[in-house]
Amino acid sequence: MNIKVVTGGILEKNGKFLLVEENKKECRGKWNVPAGGLVENESLIEGAKREIYEETGCKVEITGILEIINMILEEINVVCFLFNTKIIEENIKADGEEISNVKWFTYEEITNMKD
């Protein structure tokens, strides 16, 4: 069985959370936290900071671990590390390739989402 390590983080400001709208074929249109696969010779923290920057345009400081999630998807063991963050530089933009939109949501808006 293959293992995939995913890392990312939660960005919060004024009671709202920054989510990204996926543009990849298998999950197009779904809103998610900024996260992605770890690359070779990269630490979990470096990977989280890189993915957050690539997907949102924001630079962050990692302030702690929020959650570790493990799931089996099509014979791939996915282990996801989500971190709490502090925004250092906010320059929100979507890359247009993997991410089609970046937007702030309240907790209530997130819990009312269908997916």
C-alpha positions in Angstrom: 0.0 0.0 0.0 1.3 3.5 -0.9 1.4 6.3 1.7 0.8 9.9 0.8 1.6 12.7 3.4 -0.5 15.8 3.1 0.1 19.0 5.1 -1.7 22.3 5.4 -3.2 24.7 7.8 -6.1 26.7 9.1 -6.0 30.5 8.5 -8.4 32.5 10.8 -9.0 36.3 10.9 -11.8 38.2 12.6 -13.8 35.0 13.1 -13.6 33.9 9.5 -11.6 31.1 8.0 -9.8 31.1 4.6 -10.8 28.3 2.3 -9.7 27.4 -1.3 -12.0 26.2 -4.1 -10.4 23.2 -5.8 -9.9 23.3 -9.5 -8.5 19.8 -10.0 -10.7 17.5 -12.0 -11.4 14.9 -9.2 -12.5 17.6 -6.7 -13.4 20.7 -8.8 -15.8 23.1 -7.1 -15.2 21.7 -3.5 -14.1 24.1 -0.8 -11.2 22.9 1.3 -8.5 24.1 3.7 -5.2 25.0 1.9 -3.2 21.8 1.9 -1.3 19.5 -0.4 1.2 16.7 -0.7 4.6 16.8 0.9 7.5 16.9 -1.5 10.9 15.1 -1.2 13.2 16.4 1.5 10.6 18.8 3.0 9.5 18.9 6.6 5.9 18.9 7.6 6.1 22.6 8.6 7.9 23.7 5.5 5.3 21.8 3.4 2.4 23.4 5.2 3.8 26.9 4.7 4.6 26.2 1.0 1.2 24.8 0.3 -0.6 27.6 2.1 1.4 30.2 0.2 0.9 28.5 -3.2 -2.8 28.1 -2.7 -3.7 31.4 -1.0 -0.8 33.8 -1.5 -0.5 34.2 2.3 2.7 33.8 4.3 2.1 32.2 7.7 3.8 31.2 10.9 3.0 27.7 12.2 1.7 28.0 15.8 0.8 24.4 16.6 -0.7 21.2 15.4 -4.5 21.1 15.0 -5.3 17.6 13.8 -3.8 14.5 12.3 -6.2 12.7 9.9 -5.7 9.2 8.5 -7.8 7.7 5.7 -7.5 5.0 3.1 -8.5 6.2 -0.4 -8.2 3.7 -3.3 -5.4 1.7 -1.8 -3.5 4.8 -0.7 -2.9 5.5 3.0 -3.3 9.3 3.3 -2.0 10.9 6.4 -2.9 14.6 6.7 -1.3 17.0 9.2 -3.2 20.2 9.8 -1.6 23.1 11.6 -2.8 26.3 13.3 -1.3 29.3 11.8 -0.7 33.0 12.3 -0.9 35.2 9.1 2.3 37.1 8.6 1.6 38.5 5.1 -1.9 38.5 3.5 -1.9 38.7 -0.3 -4.9 36.6 -1.3 -4.9 35.1 -4.8 -5.9 31.9 -6.5 -3.3 30.2 -8.8 -6.0 29.4 -11.3 -4.5 26.0 -12.0 -5.1 23.9 -8.9 -7.2 26.6 -7.1 -10.0 28.6 -8.7 -11.0 30.8 -5.8 -9.9 31.8 -2.3 -12.5 33.2 0.1 -13.1 34.0 3.8 -16.1 32.1 5.4 -17.7 32.2 8.9 -17.8 29.0 10.9 -21.6 28.9 10.3 -21.1 29.2 6.5 -18.7 26.3 6.6 -20.9 24.0 8.7 -23.8 24.7 6.3 -21.8 23.6 3.2 -23.0 20.4 1.6 -19.5 18.9 1.0 
